[in-house]
Amino acid sequence: MLLIDIVLPGLVLGGMYALIALGLTLQYGVARIMNLSYGESLIAAAFGALTLYTGLGVSPLVALLLAVPCAVVLNWLLYRLLLARLMRRGKDRGAQEIDSILVTFGVLFAVQGVMLIAFGGQYYSYSYLSIPVVVLGTTLAVNRLVALLFAAAIGTAVYLLLTRTRVGTAVRAIAVDAGAARLVGIDVPAMSGFAFACGGGLVAIGGVLVSMFLTFNASMGVVFTMKALVVVIMGGVGNVLGALVAGLMLGVVETAVARLVDPGLTLAATYALFLAVLLIRPTGLFGRAAA
């Protein structure tokens, strides 16, 4: 059935978009840092999974146990040693965002350069759980289904942590109004660093999962940064539920366009959906207008 053939692969792709965008939601929506090197972190995690699997035979799912803590620590150090100082220096939010853009733009080229030296510019992929199975009449690879299940579980866990715990309440308060959060005793710098580090962990998970079924190279990070940013803005900056819904929408639309029209028009469809949402809801699907 054509509808199932579009919806199921679209949900798999959209689930990956949503998972990847969750990390940027925390970094930009909470810490107020526009991390242009975000996609490079994803590709670095993908290369890490590739190296462990092809060199040592370590399953990508096991590699998550190494990739996530490393990513969390590296992102926390980046925030504490560099970005936090810039945030204190900025006179207002606009100045802080400009500084973060300039710095992470430099980090982008540094990380990309290291990956180009180590792996070159060619494309890489590896075969892991690439066994076809039939689901509701549609053939999908097991690795894609595993990636979808992981994305769903992690997305649900993040949503529950942010809505059912005190730490999550503090993080959401900073996303809404950092000044008001500070007045009620929330340590804004510490929680922002925590959110930034967790965002790095989430993008590492996305990188490992994506590497199981997509071909990638050292220069592809900007594509994932762009897709994540589109999802974050569509859903409403700082809104986790919005990022989840927007990611699924984007995946289904791209799959429908690729299947029914032309695969070359998927990028155009991405921006068309993005503009349509912003014309109807300028603050995003679940965003709120500033008072």
VENURQUI-V364137 format. One record per backbone hydrogen bond with DSSP energy under -0.5 kcal/mol. NH is the residue of the N-H (numbers start at 1). CO is the residue of the C=O. E is the energy in kcal/mol with one decimal. If there is no record, write none. Layout:
NH,CO,E
NH,CO,E
This chain:
5,1,-2.3
6,2,-1.3
7,3,-2.9
8,4,-2.2
10,6,-1.7
11,7,-2.5
12,8,-1.9
13,9,-2.5
14,10,-3.0
15,11,-2.5
16,12,-1.6
17,13,-2.2
18,14,-2.8
19,15,-2.3
20,16,-2.7
21,17,-2.5
22,18,-1.5
23,19,-0.9
24,20,-0.9
25,21,-2.3
26,22,-1.7
27,23,-2.2
28,24,-3.2
29,24,-0.8
29,25,-1.2
30,25,-0.5
30,26,-1.0
31,26,-1.9
33,27,-2.2
34,32,-0.5
35,33,-1.3
36,34,-1.1
38,35,-1.3
41,37,-1.5
42,38,-1.4
43,39,-2.3
44,40,-2.5
45,41,-2.0
46,42,-2.1
47,43,-2.5
48,44,-2.1
49,45,-2.4
50,46,-2.4
51,47,-2.7
52,48,-2.3
53,49,-2.3
54,50,-2.8
55,51,-2.1
56,51,-0.5
56,52,-1.4
57,53,-0.8
58,52,-2.4
62,59,-0.5
63,59,-2.4
64,60,-1.0
65,62,-1.6
66,63,-1.2
67,63,-3.1
68,64,-2.1
70,66,-1.6
71,67,-2.4
72,68,-2.5
73,69,-2.4
74,70,-2.5
75,71,-2.4
76,72,-2.1
77,73,-2.4
78,74,-2.2
79,75,-2.2
80,76,-2.9
81,77,-2.8
82,78,-1.3
83,78,-2.0
84,79,-3.4
86,82,-1.4
87,83,-2.3
88,84,-1.8
89,85,-1.5
90,86,-1.9
96,92,-2.1
97,93,-2.4
98,94,-2.0
99,95,-2.3
100,96,-2.3
101,97,-2.2
102,98,-2.2
103,99,-2.4
104,100,-2.5
105,101,-1.7
106,102,-1.4
107,103,-2.0
108,104,-2.3
109,105,-1.5
110,106,-2.0
111,107,-2.9
112,108,-2.6
113,109,-2.4
114,110,-2.0
115,111,-2.1
116,112,-2.4
117,113,-2.2
118,114,-2.2
119,115,-3.0
120,116,-1.8
124,216,-3.1
128,126,-0.7
128,212,-0.6
131,129,-1.2
132,130,-0.5
133,140,-3.1
135,133,-0.6
135,138,-3.3
138,135,-2.0
140,133,-2.9
140,138,-0.5
142,131,-1.9
143,129,-1.9
144,141,-0.6
145,141,-1.6
146,142,-2.7
147,143,-2.1
148,144,-2.3
149,145,-2.4
150,146,-2.5
151,147,-2.6
152,148,-2.6
153,149,-2.5
154,150,-2.8
155,151,-2.6
156,152,-2.2
157,153,-2.3
158,154,-2.6
159,155,-2.2
160,156,-2.5
161,157,-2.5
162,158,-2.2
163,159,-1.5
164,160,-2.1
165,161,-0.8
168,161,-0.6
169,165,-2.0
170,166,-2.3
171,167,-2.4
172,168,-2.4
173,169,-2.1
174,170,-2.0
175,171,-1.8
176,172,-1.7
177,173,-2.8
181,177,-2.2
182,178,-2.0
183,179,-1.4
184,180,-1.0
184,181,-0.5
185,182,-1.4
186,181,-2.1
188,186,-1.5
191,187,-2.6
192,188,-2.6
193,189,-2.3
194,190,-2.0
195,191,-2.6
196,192,-2.5
197,193,-2.4
198,194,-2.4
199,195,-2.2
200,196,-1.7
201,197,-1.8
202,198,-2.2
203,199,-2.0
204,200,-1.6
205,201,-1.8
206,202,-2.2
207,203,-2.3
208,204,-2.2
209,205,-2.4
210,206,-2.7
211,207,-1.8
212,208,-0.6
212,209,-1.0
213,210,-1.5
214,210,-1.9
216,124,-2.2
218,120,-0.5
220,217,-1.5
223,220,-1.1
224,220,-1.1
225,221,-2.2
226,222,-2.3
227,223,-2.2
228,224,-2.5
229,225,-2.4
230,226,-2.3
231,227,-2.2
232,228,-2.5
233,229,-2.4
234,230,-2.5
235,231,-2.4
236,232,-1.4
239,236,-2.5
240,238,-0.7
243,239,-1.8
244,240,-2.1
245,241,-2.5
246,242,-2.8
247,243,-2.3
248,244,-1.8
249,245,-2.3
250,246,-2.5
251,247,-2.2
252,248,-2.2
253,249,-2.4
254,250,-2.5
255,251,-2.1
256,252,-2.4
257,253,-2.5
258,254,-2.5
259,255,-2.1
260,256,-2.9
261,257,-2.3
262,257,-1.1
265,262,-2.0
266,263,-1.3
269,265,-2.3
270,266,-2.1
271,267,-1.9
272,268,-2.2
273,269,-2.5
274,270,-2.2
275,271,-2.8
276,272,-2.3
277,273,-2.5
278,274,-2.0
279,275,-2.2
280,276,-1.6
281,277,-3.7
284,281,-2.4
285,234,-3.7
286,235,-2.0
